[in-house]
């Protein structure tokens, strides 16, 4: 059993996949969860599902790539909640393509959503954490940020940037009791990976690089994330935890 003491968490990209699994896992631990996504429908469904299961949740629709919108949403939430103790930066998109074919828009959109959003949310929410001398920040990066991946220059660069941000903020916030860690998923069965997970030939080729020879589930990422958000993880900071079936060994 993990320990949470009347905590409130904000999870970006909580409308589906890994983000929704994280939100649901934290809610089952008694955490009040603010589910953020660009789509009011998806974050609303996630919050409604948590409430139906007996948990506490609120839906907030905001484009995390819009710094002004994030600042406004954060200010409104901090007026409603005394502190937001836990921040999980999970929102992400892909715009894959080889470098020579990648447009400026595809580069900028991925960096803004996957990396710059972490800067905006952390800047908006971390100060109350430092004042209360307790906080947990978990950035959901990717093994692509560790290993690189052909056709994903934008995505890998953003995810690698999240790792650098994680390690830097861990040093900046440590004296205030706020931990900052990252979780790097491998190939997880989500909407983002449907194309190759459900195509036997492609799936077999992908799994050649996975020692455990299977795809992961969103729950695998959610379990690790929940630990890093708990009281028990108070002496863990600045670390990157790969949850990838052994790919990045």
N, C-alpha and C positions, 0 to 999 in steps of 0.2 A: 504494500500500500504506500502511495506517495502522500506527502503532506502539503496541503494548501490551506492558508489561514485567511478565509474570506477575501480571496483575491479576485481581481478583475483583469481580464485579458482582452487584447485587441488582436485579431488575426486577419491579415489581408489575404485576398484571394480565397475567402472562406466559402464561396458559393459552390465549389465543386472540388473533386479530387483530393489532393493532399491537404489543402487548406480546410476543406470541410471536415476531413477526418481528424485534423488537429483540433478544430473547434469542438467537435463532438466529444473527443477524448477528454479535453480539458473540462467540458461541461459535466461529464460523468464524474469527474473528480471534485465537483462542487464549485468550480470556478464560474463566475459570471462572464460570459463571452460576448464581445462585440464583434459581429461578423461583418466584415467589409468586403465589398466587391464593386465592380463598376456597374453591374446589373442589379437593380433593385429586386428583380424577380428571383435571382439566384441567391443573394444574401438573405432575402426575406424567407425563402424556402428553407435555408439552412437554420436560421433562427427559429422558425416555426417548428422544424423537426426537433430541435433541442428542447423547446418548450413542451412539445407533445410528449417527450420522453421524461419530463419532470425537471429539466434543467432551466437555467436562467440565461437568456440571450437577448441581444438587441441587434437589429440589422441597420447598417449604414451604407448607403450607395454613394460611392465617390470614386472618381477616376484617380487612381494613385499616381498617375503620371503628371497630374496637375498640381503643382506645388501650392498654389493659392487655395485650391479646393481642399487639399489635405490640411493646410493650416486652419482653415475655417472649420472643418469637421472636427479637428482635434480640440480647438478652442471650445466648441459647443459640448463635446464629450467631457472635457475637464470641468465644465460648469455643472455638468450633471453628476459625474462620478468624482468622489474626493481624490482618488488616484487611480490611474490605470497602471497596475503593477507589472503586467506582463505584455510584451510586444512581440508578436511573431510576424516577421516580414516574409511573406510567402508569395505574394502576387507575382505572376510572371507570364510572359508571352514568348512565342517564337516567331521569327520571320527568317526562316532558313534559306541559305543560298550561298554559293561560292563567292568569295570576296569580289572578284571582278564583275559579278552580276548583281551584287548587293547595292541597293539604292541608299541614298542618304537617309531617306525616311525610314527604311527598314532598320538601319543602324540606330538612328536616334530614338525610334519608338521602343526598341528593346532595351536600350540603355536607360531610358526614362522610366519605363515601367518596372524593370527588374532591379535596377541599381539606385537610380536617383530617388525613387520612392522611399527606399530605406533611409536615405539621408533626411528626407522631409519628415517622415513619421518619427524617426528617432529624435530629431531636433525638437519636434513638437511635444513629445511625450516623456522624454528621458529626464527633463529637469525636475518634475515632481517626484520621480523615482529617487533621484539623488538627494532631494530634500528629506524624503522619508527614510533614506538609507536602506532601501530594499528595492530590488527590481530584477527582472529577468528579460533579456532581449535575445531572441533566437532568430537568426537569418537562415532561410532555406535556400541554400546555394545548389550546387550540382557537381557531380564528378567531372562534368565538362569544364568546369572552372579550374579543376586540378590537372586534367589530362589534355584538354583541348579536344576538338571534334571537327573534322572537316565539314564545311558547310554551315558552321555555326560560329563564325568569328564574332558576331554581335552578342550572341547568347553566352558563349564561353568567356568573352571579355567582361560582360556584366557580372557573371557568376564569380569570376576570379576577383573582380572588384569588390564584391560582397565579402569575400574572405579577407581581403586587406582592410576593409572597413571594420569587420568584426574584430580583428586583432588590435587595431588601433583604438577602437572604442572600449575594448576590454581594459586596456591600459589607462585610458582617460577616466573611466568610471569606477575602477576597482576600489579606490579609497572611499567611495561612497556606498559600498555594498551592493552595487549593481553589476551583475554578471552579463557577459555578452559572448555567445557561442554561435556556431554555425552547424547545420546539418546538411550533408551533401548526398542527396539521393542518387542512386544509379537508375536503372531502367525499372520504373514503377508503372503498374497498370492504371493509367488514367486516360482521360479524353485526349491528352496531348500525345500519347503513345499508341493510340488505338490502331493507327495505320499499320505499324509493323508488328504489334503484339498479336493481331488477329490474322496476319498473313504468314502461314506456316513456314514458307521458305525463308522469308526475311527474319522471322522470329528465331529460327534455328541458327541463322548466321550471327544474329546479335548475341545469342546465348553462348556462342563459342567463347566470348570474352568474359563470361560470368562463371566463376568457379562453382557456384551453387546450382547452376544450370536451371534457374527459374527466374521469372520476373518478380519483383517485390510488389507488395500491396501498400496502399496509402496508410494502412494501420501500422506498418513497420516504421514509417517516418513519424507518425503521430505518437507512437510509444516513446521513441527517443526524445522527441521534442517535449513531451509532457514531463519526462524526467528532468530535462534541463531547466524547465520552468518551476520545478518543485523546491521545497525547502532542502531536500536531500542533496541538491546539486550546488549548494552554496559555496563550495570550494573548487568549483570548476568554472574557468573562464578563459576566453581567448582561444578556444579549441575548435577544431573542425572534425566532426564525426561523420565518416562515410558509412552510409547504409546502402550497400550496393552489391551484396552477394559476393564480395571479394574482388571486384573489378580493379580497384585502385590500390591493391596491396603492393 
